[in-house]
Amino acid sequence: MPILFKIILLILLIVFLFGFFFTEKYLQIQYRFFSWHYKLSGIDAKFKTKSPTTVKITSLIGIIFVLLIYFSALEDIEKKKLNTSTAEGQKTEVTETINLEDPDMKTVYDFLKKCETYYLATVENDQPRVRPFGTIDLFEDKLYIQTGKVKNVSKQMAKNPKVEICAFDGSSWIRIEATVVNDDRIEAKQHMLDNYPSLRQMYKADDNNTQVLYLKDATATFYSFGKEPKVVKF
Ligand SMILES: Cc1cc2nc3c(=O)[nH]c(=O)nc-3n(C[C@H](O)[C@H](O)[C@H](O)COP(=O)(O)O)c2cc1C
């Protein structure tokens, strides 16, 4: 929520709370503030001044309104977070805090999900190649990634299946070195697509392009500043 918006809401809330709890004072200030203007316009200021009950009711409505605006704006932000889509339209979920002290494969999965985007490095001849990826799936106790066979990344992995993955969640980061294994089974692809429904716009389990690969001989290391790295092999 922009800070200016918050400040405006806070000022309005203070004014309404003041009007509600210190109605007499509020009326005095309002009278003093506007009396010069009423004088100029030839209006009787006393006539214009609202009754305390009107001020109390208006202030209460104001307080409710400000709070409603504030909470609906917060809710909108939460919804946006939950529906963050990657460039390929993959829906992601926000995961709660993950315990990195004693990690296992599920911790790696949760961490990559939480990061939403990770970076996948492959090798092309003697040249490293890296790009953003988002798909990660737990299927039959293995960690899967997804791509399209037409992509260079797929061709590179076919030639040299050694990959490295890196992701950062804002305080900790992970590095996974692994060998990828292509899994051409429809059920493995379908499981991935079921977990990323928006991928179904581009991919189908039997389209000869969709590819899922699982990580084998993986070593994942979790790092945080000032902490010993934690290693998990799977
Ligand atoms: C946030 C983000 C997530 C992505 N996730 C994937 C993914 O999971 N699988 C995929 O094949 N491409 C994904 N892409 C697109 C690839 O990064 C892109 O196609 C890249 O060019 C592939 O590498 P290549 O050019 O070496 O083949 C993603 C892109 C972004 C920006």
The ligand as a Tripos MOL2 file, in Angstrom:
@<TRIPOS>MOLECULE
LIG
   31    33     1     0     0
SMALL
NO_CHARGES

@<TRIPOS>ATOM
      1 C1          9.6620  -16.2770  -13.8950 C.3       1 LIG1
      2 C2          9.8720  -17.2190  -15.0380 C.ar      1 LIG1
      3 C3          9.6290  -18.5680  -14.8690 C.ar      1 LIG1
      4 C4          9.8200  -19.4440  -15.9260 C.ar      1 LIG1
      5 N1          9.5940  -20.7780  -15.7440 N.ar      1 LIG1
      6 C5          9.8430  -21.6400  -16.7460 C.ar      1 LIG1
      7 C6          9.6940  -23.0460  -16.5600 C.ar      1 LIG1
      8 O1          9.3770  -23.5260  -15.4640 O.2       1 LIG1
      9 N2          9.9520  -23.8480  -17.6040 N.ar      1 LIG1
     10 C7         10.3540  -23.3690  -18.8340 C.ar      1 LIG1
     11 O2         10.5920  -24.1500  -19.7490 O.2       1 LIG1
     12 N3         10.4920  -22.0390  -19.0380 N.ar      1 LIG1
     13 C8         10.2680  -21.1660  -18.0360 C.ar      1 LIG1
     14 N4         10.4320  -19.8310  -18.2230 N.ar      1 LIG1
     15 C9         10.8440  -19.3450  -19.5320 C.3       1 LIG1
     16 C10        12.3250  -19.6290  -19.7670 C.3       1 LIG1
     17 O3         13.1100  -18.8870  -18.8530 O.3       1 LIG1
     18 C11        12.6900  -19.2170  -21.1850 C.3       1 LIG1
     19 O4         11.9090  -19.9370  -22.1070 O.3       1 LIG1
     20 C12        14.1520  -19.4140  -21.4720 C.3       1 LIG1
     21 O5         14.4700  -18.6910  -22.6120 O.3       1 LIG1
     22 C13        14.5060  -20.8710  -21.6970 C.3       1 LIG1
     23 O6         15.9150  -21.0130  -21.7850 O.3       1 LIG1
     24 P1         16.6530  -21.2590  -23.1860 P.3       1 LIG1
     25 O7         16.4730  -19.9700  -23.9610 O.co2     1 LIG1
     26 O8         18.0780  -21.5410  -22.8480 O.co2     1 LIG1
     27 O9         15.9650  -22.4080  -23.8540 O.co2     1 LIG1
     28 C14        10.2480  -18.9500  -17.1870 C.ar      1 LIG1
     29 C15        10.4640  -17.6090  -17.3430 C.ar      1 LIG1
     30 C16        10.2950  -16.7450  -16.2960 C.ar      1 LIG1
     31 C17        10.5550  -15.2730  -16.5130 C.3       1 LIG1
@<TRIPOS>BOND
     1     1     2 1
     2     2     3 ar
     3     2    30 ar
     4     3     4 ar
     5     4     5 ar
     6     4    28 ar
     7     5     6 ar
     8     6     7 ar
     9     6    13 1
    10     7     8 2
    11     7     9 ar
    12     9    10 ar
    13    10    11 2
    14    10    12 ar
    15    12    13 ar
    16    13    14 ar
    17    14    15 1
    18    14    28 ar
    19    15    16 1
    20    16    17 1
    21    16    18 1
    22    18    19 1
    23    18    20 1
    24    20    21 1
    25    20    22 1
    26    22    23 1
    27    23    24 1
    28    24    25 2
    29    24    26 1
    30    24    27 1
    31    28    29 ar
    32    29    30 ar
    33    30    31 1
@<TRIPOS>SUBSTRUCTURE
     1 LIG1         1 GROUP 0 **** ****
